[in-house]
Amino acid sequence: MPPDLTEFRDLLTADRERTRKLITALTQNVSTIVEASQLTATDDEHDPEGATIAFERSQTSALLAAATSHLADVDLALAHLTDGTYGVCEHCGTHISPERLLARPAARTCITCAEGLQ
């Protein structure tokens, strides 16, 4: 287990706040894009602007999904801090190196297992 859990809790808490702000902004962007596409009579197949709107909506939705998934990982890491299992690889059960946790505080696997999952 990492020696100084306070540092990791601070990193995770800051990451959680940044991610929540990002989710809020992306949700607003998706709403704005959808609203804009409803206000104009675009034909995505034939209108060059329609393709741009569809691309923006798709890209923003993908970013929102990634941010939501990351927030779930951060929340899980915070829960593991509370229950005393933070820093344990969920695949092999070994301790995740402090260096990896500093780089990715919400890491769920050790570097060996992470490389094997790719």
C-alpha positions as MATLAB code, in Angstrom:
seq = 'MPPDLTEFRDLLTADRERTRKLITALTQNVSTIVEASQLTATDDEHDPEGATIAFERSQTSALLAAATSHLADVDLALAHLTDGTYGVCEHCGTHISPERLLARPAARTCITCAEGLQ';
ca = [
       0.000    0.000    0.000;
       1.268    3.499   -0.762;
       2.948    5.126    2.236;
       1.213    8.522    2.223;
      -2.457    8.097    1.431;
      -3.191   11.773    2.131;
      -1.286   12.779   -0.994;
      -3.265   10.308   -3.110;
      -6.583   11.413   -1.568;
      -5.698   15.035   -2.439;
      -4.778   14.076   -6.011;
      -7.987   12.094   -6.440;
     -10.151   14.816   -4.910;
      -8.652   17.449   -7.226;
      -9.049   15.104  -10.210;
     -12.679   14.455   -9.236;
     -13.438   18.183   -9.109;
     -11.768   18.819  -12.502;
     -13.627   15.905  -14.046;
     -16.999   17.035  -12.644;
     -16.415   20.509  -14.126;
     -15.465   18.936  -17.463;
     -18.625   16.792  -17.431;
     -20.742   19.877  -16.730;
     -19.117   21.791  -19.584;
     -19.404   18.874  -22.022;
     -23.045   18.301  -21.090;
     -23.749   21.955  -21.831;
     -21.875   21.647  -25.140;
     -23.922   18.603  -26.164;
     -27.131   20.438  -25.269;
     -26.035   23.478  -27.272;
     -25.116   21.364  -30.299;
     -28.404   19.462  -30.193;
     -30.339   22.704  -29.767;
     -28.491   24.314  -32.674;
     -29.163   21.345  -34.929;
     -32.889   21.491  -34.094;
     -33.082   25.198  -34.909;
     -31.732   24.729  -38.407;
     -33.144   22.577  -41.153;
     -29.999   20.663  -42.000;
     -29.713   17.544  -44.039;
     -26.646   15.724  -42.724;
     -26.198   13.893  -46.017;
     -26.335   16.878  -48.340;
     -25.569   19.939  -46.249;
     -21.852   20.430  -45.522;
     -22.752   22.178  -42.272;
     -24.892   19.217  -41.193;
     -21.904   16.885  -41.318;
     -19.944   19.292  -39.118;
     -22.746   19.402  -36.558;
     -23.013   15.604  -36.514;
     -19.241   15.301  -36.085;
     -19.189   17.828  -33.244;
     -22.070   16.080  -31.497;
     -20.375   12.701  -31.873;
     -16.982   13.966  -30.708;
     -18.419   15.822  -27.710;
     -20.546   12.814  -26.748;
     -17.465   10.574  -26.857;
     -15.528   12.994  -24.654;
     -18.458   13.087  -22.233;
     -18.571    9.286  -22.061;
     -14.819    9.133  -21.392;
     -15.056   11.781  -18.655;
     -17.985    9.969  -17.035;
     -16.037    6.703  -17.060;
     -13.001    8.439  -15.566;
     -15.149    9.940  -12.814;
     -16.376    6.430  -11.952;
     -12.734    5.263  -11.719;
     -11.866    8.196   -9.434;
     -14.879    7.507   -7.221;
     -13.893    3.837   -7.022;
     -10.328    4.796   -6.052;
     -11.677    7.083   -3.319;
     -13.861    4.229   -2.049;
     -10.800    1.948   -2.003;
      -8.962    4.578    0.042;
     -11.766    4.435    2.572;
     -11.958    0.642    2.753;
      -8.176    0.143    2.831;
      -7.783   -1.544   -0.554;
      -6.376    1.420   -2.486;
      -3.321    0.610   -4.555;
      -4.098   -3.092   -4.992;
      -4.277   -4.392   -8.571;
      -7.754   -5.673   -9.311;
      -6.378   -8.356  -11.639;
      -3.450   -9.938   -9.823;
      -3.853   -8.576   -6.293;
      -0.326   -7.154   -5.991;
       0.371   -3.612   -4.884;
       0.440   -0.949   -7.573;
       3.697    0.984   -7.449;
       3.532    4.442   -5.860;
       5.094    5.887   -9.036;
       2.198    4.558  -11.130;
      -0.320    5.880   -8.614;
       1.325    9.304   -8.697;
       1.035    9.305  -12.486;
      -2.477    7.812  -12.496;
      -4.058    8.043   -9.053;
      -7.186    6.209  -10.231;
      -5.198    3.288  -11.685;
      -6.976   -0.009  -11.133;
      -4.163   -2.291  -12.263;
      -0.425   -2.630  -11.811;
       1.721   -1.794  -14.823;
       2.280   -5.475  -15.685;
      -1.451   -6.190  -15.851;
      -2.141   -2.899  -17.650;
       0.353   -3.830  -20.372;
      -1.252   -7.274  -20.669;
      -4.709   -5.758  -21.173;
      -3.695   -3.810  -24.276;
];
